[in-house]
Amino acid sequence: MLDDFFFRALLAGVGLALTTGPLGCFIIWRRMAYFGDTMAHSALLGIALSLLLNLNIMVSVFIVAAAISLLLVLLQKKGSLSADALLGILSHATLAIGLVIVAFMTWVRVDLMGFLFGDILAVSKADLATIWIGGAFVLAVIALLWRPLLASTVSAEIAEAEGLRPERAKLAFMLLMALVIAIAMKIVGILLITSLLVIPAAAARRFAATPEAMAVIACLIGAAAVIGGLYGSLHYDTPSGPSIAVAAVLLFLVSLLPLGKRPADPHAHATGGHHH
């Protein structure tokens, strides 16, 4: 069965969705969607450097995304520019520098479209192993850091007072995102990684009463988007990565239908259900 490219694509996509679900919830709770975008854009610089220096693409993308997130933390500590201004600058700088480096390397034929929009149908067995092993590692770390991450999402001060080291948790979270972007790039592409991180989690918010439930539902919605998007792309001959994103958007629109369920909010959850 693993010899069938479509079955491999399904496995790869579902593996990725299970990883992006819980991460996406933290992105939404911490209002970091734009940060995810910036890191995804930095992936192009990682690709360019990997071609220039002959490095492994995944390792290169991870290193660049991790470096950009550390740079962001340092620049935020300086506090001269707002976070969204910094993100905008870093996002466009990395994307532009990456494209320029690629343009200079005339001796390398680069499939930019493949990197920007991914090609899940070209996933190999080795890629599958990377996705599932990498994904399992990411989920294990999230499970370990769940309390400090959740506590610092609600209030960094309280988390600090409880000795949960919120700064360290935030840094670990950023590195996990860099890792997921490096893994996901081949599948959904740089431009669509954030959609798989943000949209299923946003849709899950409607159906969950606790943060834990929201993380699980986000995984399921992401997996449904992958399956729906892949079957749609097969049926209508549309590109696979964008089709998955469209399926996720459709599921998000369904989640907006008035069904009378209250959204999960770690802030409310942590304070015994009372909103400040």
ZADO-1210 file (C-alpha; in nm, 4 decimals, padded with zeros to 6 digits):
<atoms>
<atom x="00.0000" y="00.0000" z="00.0000" code="MET" pos="1"/>
<atom x="00.2903" y="00.2336" z="00.0674" code="LEU" pos="2"/>
<atom x="00.3766" y="00.2007" z="-00.3006" code="ASP" pos="3"/>
<atom x="00.0668" y="00.3979" z="-00.3901" code="ASP" pos="4"/>
<atom x="00.1551" y="00.7691" z="-00.4136" code="PHE" pos="5"/>
<atom x="-00.1972" y="00.8773" z="-00.3155" code="PHE" pos="6"/>
<atom x="-00.1999" y="00.6624" z="-00.0027" code="PHE" pos="7"/>
<atom x="00.1433" y="00.8023" z="00.0928" code="ARG" pos="8"/>
<atom x="00.0121" y="01.1544" z="00.0399" code="ALA" pos="9"/>
<atom x="-00.2855" y="01.0838" z="00.2682" code="LEU" pos="10"/>
<atom x="-00.0599" y="00.9405" z="00.5389" code="LEU" pos="11"/>
<atom x="00.1800" y="01.2328" z="00.5120" code="ALA" pos="12"/>
<atom x="-00.0957" y="01.4921" z="00.5271" code="GLY" pos="13"/>
<atom x="-00.2743" y="01.3318" z="00.8207" code="VAL" pos="14"/>
<atom x="00.0571" y="01.2970" z="01.0066" code="GLY" pos="15"/>
<atom x="00.1209" y="01.6653" z="00.9521" code="LEU" pos="16"/>
<atom x="-00.2320" y="01.7636" z="01.0580" code="ALA" pos="17"/>
<atom x="-00.1950" y="01.5758" z="01.3871" code="LEU" pos="18"/>
<atom x="00.1195" y="01.7775" z="01.4543" code="THR" pos="19"/>
<atom x="-00.0107" y="02.1185" z="01.3482" code="THR" pos="20"/>
<atom x="-00.3363" y="02.0865" z="01.5462" code="GLY" pos="21"/>
<atom x="-00.2040" y="02.1475" z="01.8998" code="PRO" pos="22"/>
<atom x="00.0631" y="02.3922" z="01.7784" code="LEU" pos="23"/>
<atom x="-00.2039" y="02.5871" z="01.5940" code="GLY" pos="24"/>
<atom x="-00.4105" y="02.6201" z="01.9105" code="CYS" pos="25"/>
<atom x="-00.1211" y="02.7925" z="02.0870" code="PHE" pos="26"/>
<atom x="-00.0690" y="03.0161" z="01.7839" code="ILE" pos="27"/>
<atom x="-00.4303" y="03.1266" z="01.8099" code="ILE" pos="28"/>
<atom x="-00.4361" y="03.1636" z="02.1883" code="TRP" pos="29"/>
<atom x="-00.1119" y="03.3632" z="02.1817" code="ARG" pos="30"/>
<atom x="-00.2192" y="03.5626" z="01.8743" code="ARG" pos="31"/>
<atom x="00.0942" y="03.4568" z="01.6877" code="MET" pos="32"/>
<atom x="-00.0449" y="03.3832" z="01.3411" code="ALA" pos="33"/>
<atom x="00.1698" y="03.6514" z="01.1852" code="TYR" pos="34"/>
<atom x="00.4736" y="03.5063" z="01.3591" code="PHE" pos="35"/>
<atom x="00.4037" y="03.1693" z="01.1970" code="GLY" pos="36"/>
<atom x="00.3844" y="03.3405" z="00.8596" code="ASP" pos="37"/>
<atom x="00.7197" y="03.5100" z="00.9104" code="THR" pos="38"/>
<atom x="00.8863" y="03.1825" z="01.0018" code="MET" pos="39"/>
<atom x="00.7324" y="03.0149" z="00.6986" code="ALA" pos="40"/>
<atom x="00.8637" y="03.2920" z="00.4743" code="HIS" pos="41"/>
<atom x="01.2084" y="03.2499" z="00.6253" code="SER" pos="42"/>
<atom x="01.1973" y="02.8926" z="00.4938" code="ALA" pos="43"/>
<atom x="01.2703" y="03.0242" z="00.1461" code="LEU" pos="44"/>
<atom x="01.5953" y="03.1734" z="00.2724" code="LEU" pos="45"/>
<atom x="01.6711" y="02.8327" z="00.4265" code="GLY" pos="46"/>
<atom x="01.6141" y="02.6646" z="00.0898" code="ILE" pos="47"/>
<atom x="01.8374" y="02.9168" z="-00.0868" code="ALA" pos="48"/>
<atom x="02.1189" y="02.8676" z="00.1657" code="LEU" pos="49"/>
<atom x="02.0887" y="02.4892" z="00.1490" code="SER" pos="50"/>
<atom x="02.1373" y="02.5030" z="-00.2294" code="LEU" pos="51"/>
<atom x="02.4204" y="02.7529" z="-00.2023" code="LEU" pos="52"/>
<atom x="02.6091" y="02.5634" z="00.0691" code="LEU" pos="53"/>
<atom x="02.4983" y="02.2156" z="-00.0320" code="ASN" pos="54"/>
<atom x="02.3233" y="02.1392" z="00.2980" code="LEU" pos="55"/>
<atom x="02.0257" y="01.9187" z="00.3751" code="ASN" pos="56"/>
<atom x="01.7177" y="02.1294" z="00.2929" code="ILE" pos="57"/>
<atom x="01.5199" y="02.0354" z="00.6038" code="MET" pos="58"/>
<atom x="01.8124" y="02.1056" z="00.8372" code="VAL" pos="59"/>
<atom x="01.8830" y="02.4342" z="00.6624" code="SER" pos="60"/>
<atom x="01.5203" y="02.5501" z="00.6824" code="VAL" pos="61"/>
<atom x="01.5026" y="02.4568" z="01.0499" code="PHE" pos="62"/>
<atom x="01.8231" y="02.6477" z="01.1301" code="ILE" pos="63"/>
<atom x="01.7082" y="02.9619" z="00.9476" code="VAL" pos="64"/>
<atom x="01.3557" y="02.9540" z="01.0971" code="ALA" pos="65"/>
<atom x="01.5025" y="02.8988" z="01.4439" code="ALA" pos="66"/>
<atom x="01.7534" y="03.1823" z="01.3915" code="ALA" pos="67"/>
<atom x="01.4769" y="03.4178" z="01.2779" code="ILE" pos="68"/>
<atom x="01.2673" y="03.3363" z="01.5849" code="SER" pos="69"/>
<atom x="01.5640" y="03.3981" z="01.8158" code="LEU" pos="70"/>
<atom x="01.6397" y="03.7229" z="01.6347" code="LEU" pos="71"/>
<atom x="01.2789" y="03.8244" z="01.6867" code="LEU" pos="72"/>
<atom x="01.2997" y="03.7564" z="02.0607" code="VAL" pos="73"/>
<atom x="01.6169" y="03.9668" z="02.0847" code="LEU" pos="74"/>
<atom x="01.4688" y="04.2543" z="01.8821" code="LEU" pos="75"/>
<atom x="01.1502" y="04.2477" z="02.0905" code="GLN" pos="76"/>
<atom x="01.3575" y="04.2802" z="02.4080" code="LYS" pos="77"/>
<atom x="01.5094" y="04.5978" z="02.2629" code="LYS" pos="78"/>
<atom x="01.1537" y="04.7250" z="02.2296" code="GLY" pos="79"/>
<atom x="01.2204" y="04.9995" z="01.9737" code="SER" pos="80"/>
<atom x="00.9707" y="04.8620" z="01.7211" code="LEU" pos="81"/>
<atom x="00.6321" y="04.6932" z="01.7696" code="SER" pos="82"/>
<atom x="00.6168" y="04.3171" z="01.7249" code="ALA" pos="83"/>
<atom x="00.4076" y="04.3312" z="01.4083" code="ASP" pos="84"/>
<atom x="00.6438" y="04.5858" z="01.2478" code="ALA" pos="85"/>
<atom x="00.9407" y="04.3594" z="01.3283" code="LEU" pos="86"/>
<atom x="00.7560" y="04.0579" z="01.1899" code="LEU" pos="87"/>
<atom x="00.6699" y="04.2428" z="00.8718" code="GLY" pos="88"/>
<atom x="01.0328" y="04.3450" z="00.8200" code="ILE" pos="89"/>
<atom x="01.1747" y="03.9981" z="00.8926" code="LEU" pos="90"/>
<atom x="00.9077" y="03.8240" z="00.6864" code="SER" pos="91"/>
<atom x="00.9672" y="04.0246" z="00.3708" code="HIS" pos="92"/>
<atom x="01.3435" y="04.0489" z="00.4211" code="ALA" pos="93"/>
<atom x="01.3908" y="03.6703" z="00.4437" code="THR" pos="94"/>
<atom x="01.1554" y="03.6038" z="00.1515" code="LEU" pos="95"/>
<atom x="01.3240" y="03.8655" z="-00.0681" code="ALA" pos="96"/>
<atom x="01.6826" y="03.7681" z="00.0213" code="ILE" pos="97"/>
<atom x="01.5940" y="03.4027" z="-00.0418" code="GLY" pos="98"/>
<atom x="01.4520" y="03.4817" z="-00.3860" code="LEU" pos="99"/>
<atom x="01.7527" y="03.6957" z="-00.4776" code="VAL" pos="100"/>
<atom x="02.0016" y="03.4245" z="-00.3740" code="ILE" pos="101"/>
<atom x="01.8067" y="03.1675" z="-00.5765" code="VAL" pos="102"/>
<atom x="01.8089" y="03.4009" z="-00.8799" code="ALA" pos="103"/>
<atom x="02.1873" y="03.4376" z="-00.8557" code="PHE" pos="104"/>
<atom x="02.2436" y="03.0639" z="-00.8584" code="MET" pos="105"/>
<atom x="02.2020" y="03.0172" z="-01.2294" code="THR" pos="106"/>
<atom x="02.3639" y="02.6735" z="-01.2132" code="TRP" pos="107"/>
<atom x="02.0818" y="02.5320" z="-00.9987" code="VAL" pos="108"/>
<atom x="01.7394" y="02.4623" z="-01.1387" code="ARG" pos="109"/>
<atom x="01.5057" y="02.5400" z="-00.8505" code="VAL" pos="110"/>
<atom x="01.1427" y="02.4382" z="-00.8537" code="ASP" pos="111"/>
<atom x="01.0183" y="02.7440" z="-00.6652" code="LEU" pos="112"/>
<atom x="00.6528" y="02.6555" z="-00.7180" code="MET" pos="113"/>
<atom x="00.7155" y="02.3190" z="-00.5563" code="GLY" pos="114"/>
<atom x="00.8626" y="02.4864" z="-00.2491" code="PHE" pos="115"/>
<atom x="00.6005" y="02.7612" z="-00.2307" code="LEU" pos="116"/>
<atom x="00.2984" y="02.5348" z="-00.2750" code="PHE" pos="117"/>
<atom x="00.4394" y="02.1960" z="-00.1814" code="GLY" pos="118"/>
<atom x="00.3889" y="01.8682" z="-00.3595" code="ASP" pos="119"/>
<atom x="00.2334" y="01.6173" z="-00.1256" code="ILE" pos="120"/>
<atom x="00.1887" y="01.3684" z="-00.4107" code="LEU" pos="121"/>
<atom x="00.5668" y="01.3395" z="-00.4442" code="ALA" pos="122"/>
<atom x="00.6165" y="01.2329" z="-00.0815" code="VAL" pos="123"/>
<atom x="00.8569" y="00.9393" z="-00.0496" code="SER" pos="124"/>
<atom x="00.8651" y="00.6669" z="00.2166" code="LYS" pos="125"/>
<atom x="01.1630" y="00.8458" z="00.3742" code="ALA" pos="126"/>
<atom x="00.9573" y="01.1688" z="00.3889" code="ASP" pos="127"/>
<atom x="00.6771" y="00.9745" z="00.5545" code="LEU" pos="128"/>
<atom x="00.9149" y="00.8483" z="00.8214" code="ALA" pos="129"/>
<atom x="01.0420" y="01.2036" z="00.8801" code="THR" pos="130"/>
<atom x="00.6882" y="01.3378" z="00.9129" code="ILE" pos="131"/>
<atom x="00.5681" y="01.0746" z="01.1582" code="TRP" pos="132"/>
<atom x="00.8857" y="01.0561" z="01.3683" code="ILE" pos="133"/>
<atom x="00.9258" y="01.4348" z="01.3671" code="GLY" pos="134"/>
<atom x="00.5573" y="01.4754" z="01.4429" code="GLY" pos="135"/>
<atom x="00.5703" y="01.2310" z="01.7317" code="ALA" pos="136"/>
<atom x="00.8667" y="01.4218" z="01.8746" code="PHE" pos="137"/>
<atom x="00.6848" y="01.7568" z="01.8438" code="VAL" pos="138"/>
<atom x="00.3712" y="01.6174" z="02.0109" code="LEU" pos="139"/>
<atom x="00.5773" y="01.4615" z="02.2912" code="ALA" pos="140"/>
<atom x="00.7434" y="01.7965" z="02.3639" code="VAL" pos="141"/>
<atom x="00.4078" y="01.9776" z="02.3547" code="ILE" pos="142"/>
<atom x="00.2673" y="01.7233" z="02.6000" code="ALA" pos="143"/>
<atom x="00.5649" y="01.7817" z="02.8314" code="LEU" pos="144"/>
<atom x="00.5346" y="02.1596" z="02.8060" code="LEU" pos="145"/>
<atom x="00.1553" y="02.1710" z="02.8068" code="TRP" pos="146"/>
<atom x="00.1195" y="02.3204" z="03.1555" code="ARG" pos="147"/>
<atom x="00.3875" y="02.5909" z="03.1311" code="PRO" pos="148"/>
<atom x="00.2742" y="02.6803" z="02.7779" code="LEU" pos="149"/>
<atom x="-00.0887" y="02.7044" z="02.8787" code="LEU" pos="150"/>
<atom x="-00.0123" y="02.8940" z="03.1989" code="ALA" pos="151"/>
<atom x="00.2113" y="03.1458" z="03.0249" code="SER" pos="152"/>
<atom x="-00.0533" y="03.1904" z="02.7543" code="THR" pos="153"/>
<atom x="-00.2965" y="03.3046" z="03.0212" code="VAL" pos="154"/>
<atom x="-00.0488" y="03.5086" z="03.2244" code="SER" pos="155"/>
<atom x="00.3286" y="03.5090" z="03.2064" code="ALA" pos="156"/>
<atom x="00.3434" y="03.6599" z="03.5568" code="GLU" pos="157"/>
<atom x="00.1395" y="03.3817" z="03.7168" code="ILE" pos="158"/>
<atom x="00.3380" y="03.1166" z="03.5283" code="ALA" pos="159"/>
<atom x="00.6599" y="03.2783" z="03.6503" code="GLU" pos="160"/>
<atom x="00.5293" y="03.2854" z="04.0077" code="ALA" pos="161"/>
<atom x="00.4424" y="02.9159" z="03.9858" code="GLU" pos="162"/>
<atom x="00.7995" y="02.8436" z="03.8723" code="GLY" pos="163"/>
<atom x="00.6909" y="02.7252" z="03.5275" code="LEU" pos="164"/>
<atom x="00.9567" y="02.9266" z="03.3372" code="ARG" pos="165"/>
<atom x="00.7331" y="03.0760" z="03.0677" code="PRO" pos="166"/>
<atom x="01.0250" y="03.2228" z="02.8682" code="GLU" pos="167"/>
<atom x="01.1804" y="02.8804" z="02.8265" code="ARG" pos="168"/>
<atom x="00.8447" y="02.7335" z="02.7229" code="ALA" pos="169"/>
<atom x="00.7972" y="03.0103" z="02.4650" code="LYS" pos="170"/>
<atom x="01.1417" y="02.9488" z="02.3188" code="LEU" pos="171"/>
<atom x="01.0765" y="02.5747" z="02.2983" code="ALA" pos="172"/>
<atom x="00.7439" y="02.6508" z="02.1277" code="PHE" pos="173"/>
<atom x="00.9180" y="02.8674" z="01.8657" code="MET" pos="174"/>
<atom x="01.1741" y="02.5954" z="01.7957" code="LEU" pos="175"/>
<atom x="00.8938" y="02.3401" z="01.7573" code="LEU" pos="176"/>
<atom x="00.7310" y="02.5697" z="01.5042" code="MET" pos="177"/>
<atom x="01.0592" y="02.5963" z="01.3144" code="ALA" pos="178"/>
<atom x="01.0789" y="02.2165" z="01.3106" code="LEU" pos="179"/>
<atom x="00.7211" y="02.1737" z="01.1879" code="VAL" pos="180"/>
<atom x="00.7768" y="02.4302" z="00.9123" code="ILE" pos="181"/>
<atom x="01.0891" y="02.2422" z="00.8005" code="ALA" pos="182"/>
<atom x="00.8940" y="01.9148" z="00.7943" code="ILE" pos="183"/>
<atom x="00.5804" y="02.0611" z="00.6346" code="ALA" pos="184"/>
<atom x="00.7487" y="02.2571" z="00.3590" code="MET" pos="185"/>
<atom x="00.7698" y="01.9657" z="00.1178" code="LYS" pos="186"/>
<atom x="00.4081" y="01.8711" z="00.1732" code="ILE" pos="187"/>
<atom x="00.1963" y="02.1852" z="00.1744" code="VAL" pos="188"/>
<atom x="00.4617" y="02.4372" z="00.0757" code="GLY" pos="189"/>
<atom x="00.5903" y="02.7526" z="00.2390" code="ILE" pos="190"/>
<atom x="00.2903" y="02.9698" z="00.1588" code="LEU" pos="191"/>
<atom x="00.0332" y="02.7256" z="00.2933" code="LEU" pos="192"/>
<atom x="00.1988" y="02.5987" z="00.6114" code="ILE" pos="193"/>
<atom x="00.0394" y="02.8736" z="00.8173" code="THR" pos="194"/>
<atom x="-00.3057" y="02.7870" z="00.6845" code="SER" pos="195"/>
<atom x="-00.2728" y="02.4334" z="00.8190" code="LEU" pos="196"/>
<atom x="-00.1476" y="02.5715" z="01.1504" code="LEU" pos="197"/>
<atom x="-00.4127" y="02.8397" z="01.1948" code="VAL" pos="198"/>
<atom x="-00.7354" y="02.7416" z="01.0178" code="ILE" pos="199"/>
<atom x="-00.8096" y="02.4000" z="01.1811" code="PRO" pos="200"/>
<atom x="-00.7360" y="02.5446" z="01.5251" code="ALA" pos="201"/>
<atom x="-00.9622" y="02.8436" z="01.4542" code="ALA" pos="202"/>
<atom x="-01.2404" y="02.6095" z="01.3437" code="ALA" pos="203"/>
<atom x="-01.1910" y="02.3864" z="01.6500" code="ALA" pos="204"/>
<atom x="-01.2461" y="02.6787" z="01.8854" code="ARG" pos="205"/>
<atom x="-01.6218" y="02.6631" z="01.8312" code="ARG" pos="206"/>
<atom x="-01.6600" y="02.2993" z="01.9319" code="PHE" pos="207"/>
<atom x="-01.4345" y="02.2741" z="02.2347" code="ALA" pos="208"/>
<atom x="-01.5031" y="02.3490" z="02.5992" code="ALA" pos="209"/>
<atom x="-01.1427" y="02.3018" z="02.7209" code="THR" pos="210"/>
<atom x="-00.8015" y="02.3796" z="02.5697" code="PRO" pos="211"/>
<atom x="-00.7199" y="02.0067" z="02.5568" code="GLU" pos="212"/>
<atom x="-01.0391" y="01.9343" z="02.3640" code="ALA" pos="213"/>
<atom x="-00.9604" y="02.2164" z="02.1233" code="MET" pos="214"/>
<atom x="-00.6177" y="02.0665" z="02.0479" code="ALA" pos="215"/>
<atom x="-00.7723" y="01.7261" z="01.9723" code="VAL" pos="216"/>
<atom x="-01.0513" y="01.8716" z="01.7584" code="ILE" pos="217"/>
<atom x="-00.7971" y="02.0844" z="01.5684" code="ALA" pos="218"/>
<atom x="-00.6110" y="01.7625" z="01.4794" code="CYS" pos="219"/>
<atom x="-00.9307" y="01.6009" z="01.3548" code="LEU" pos="220"/>
<atom x="-01.0352" y="01.9056" z="01.1507" code="ILE" pos="221"/>
<atom x="-00.6843" y="01.9281" z="01.0025" code="GLY" pos="222"/>
<atom x="-00.6930" y="01.5593" z="00.9102" code="ALA" pos="223"/>
<atom x="-01.0386" y="01.6022" z="00.7554" code="ALA" pos="224"/>
<atom x="-00.9105" y="01.9002" z="00.5543" code="ALA" pos="225"/>
<atom x="-00.6166" y="01.6930" z="00.4267" code="VAL" pos="226"/>
<atom x="-00.8360" y="01.4007" z="00.3249" code="ILE" pos="227"/>
<atom x="-01.1041" y="01.6233" z="00.1714" code="GLY" pos="228"/>
<atom x="-00.8488" y="01.8414" z="-00.0037" code="GLY" pos="229"/>
<atom x="-00.6580" y="01.5464" z="-00.1484" code="LEU" pos="230"/>
<atom x="-00.9698" y="01.3737" z="-00.2788" code="TYR" pos="231"/>
<atom x="-01.0854" y="01.7073" z="-00.4181" code="GLY" pos="232"/>
<atom x="-00.7518" y="01.7656" z="-00.5909" code="SER" pos="233"/>
<atom x="-00.7637" y="01.4148" z="-00.7387" code="LEU" pos="234"/>
<atom x="-01.1208" y="01.4602" z="-00.8585" code="HIS" pos="235"/>
<atom x="-01.0953" y="01.8151" z="-00.9959" code="TYR" pos="236"/>
<atom x="-00.7270" y="01.8022" z="-01.0916" code="ASP" pos="237"/>
<atom x="-00.6383" y="02.1023" z="-00.8718" code="THR" pos="238"/>
<atom x="-00.3021" y="02.1540" z="-00.6945" code="PRO" pos="239"/>
<atom x="-00.2911" y="01.9485" z="-00.3747" code="SER" pos="240"/>
<atom x="-00.1525" y="02.2025" z="-00.1227" code="GLY" pos="241"/>
<atom x="-00.4013" y="02.4804" z="-00.2055" code="PRO" pos="242"/>
<atom x="-00.6848" y="02.2244" z="-00.2218" code="SER" pos="243"/>
<atom x="-00.6085" y="02.1209" z="00.1382" code="ILE" pos="244"/>
<atom x="-00.6117" y="02.4879" z="00.2444" code="ALA" pos="245"/>
<atom x="-00.9472" y="02.5414" z="00.0684" code="VAL" pos="246"/>
<atom x="-01.0918" y="02.2338" z="00.2419" code="ALA" pos="247"/>
<atom x="-00.9723" y="02.3777" z="00.5752" code="ALA" pos="248"/>
<atom x="-01.1405" y="02.7100" z="00.4979" code="VAL" pos="249"/>
<atom x="-01.4674" y="02.5317" z="00.4140" code="LEU" pos="250"/>
<atom x="-01.4537" y="02.3457" z="00.7462" code="LEU" pos="251"/>
<atom x="-01.3858" y="02.6770" z="00.9196" code="PHE" pos="252"/>
<atom x="-01.6953" y="02.8288" z="00.7539" code="LEU" pos="253"/>
<atom x="-01.8999" y="02.5315" z="00.8767" code="VAL" pos="254"/>
<atom x="-01.7706" y="02.5999" z="01.2274" code="SER" pos="255"/>
<atom x="-01.9182" y="02.9515" z="01.2056" code="LEU" pos="256"/>
<atom x="-02.2721" y="02.8192" z="01.1648" code="LEU" pos="257"/>
<atom x="-02.4809" y="02.9026" z="01.4715" code="PRO" pos="258"/>
<atom x="-02.4843" y="02.5820" z="01.6756" code="LEU" pos="259"/>
<atom x="-02.4888" y="02.7358" z="02.0219" code="GLY" pos="260"/>
<atom x="-02.1586" y="02.6041" z="02.1627" code="LYS" pos="261"/>
<atom x="-01.9267" y="02.8286" z="02.3555" code="ARG" pos="262"/>
<atom x="-01.5675" y="02.8689" z="02.2387" code="PRO" pos="263"/>
<atom x="-01.2740" y="02.7264" z="02.4297" code="ALA" pos="264"/>
<atom x="-01.0594" y="02.9902" z="02.5868" code="ASP" pos="265"/>
<atom x="-00.7643" y="02.9041" z="02.8105" code="PRO" pos="266"/>
<atom x="-00.8100" y="03.2435" z="02.9770" code="HIS" pos="267"/>
<atom x="-01.1618" y="03.1561" z="03.0896" code="ALA" pos="268"/>
<atom x="-01.0581" y="02.8002" z="03.1618" code="HIS" pos="269"/>
<atom x="-00.7713" y="02.9012" z="03.3881" code="ALA" pos="270"/>
<atom x="-00.9817" y="03.1425" z="03.5903" code="THR" pos="271"/>
<atom x="-01.2623" y="02.9010" z="03.6672" code="GLY" pos="272"/>
<atom x="-01.4733" y="03.0084" z="03.3727" code="GLY" pos="273"/>
<atom x="-01.5019" y="03.3750" z="03.4658" code="HIS" pos="274"/>
<atom x="-01.4024" y="03.6173" z="03.1952" code="HIS" pos="275"/>
<atom x="-01.1965" y="03.9117" z="03.3103" code="HIS" pos="276"/>
</atoms>
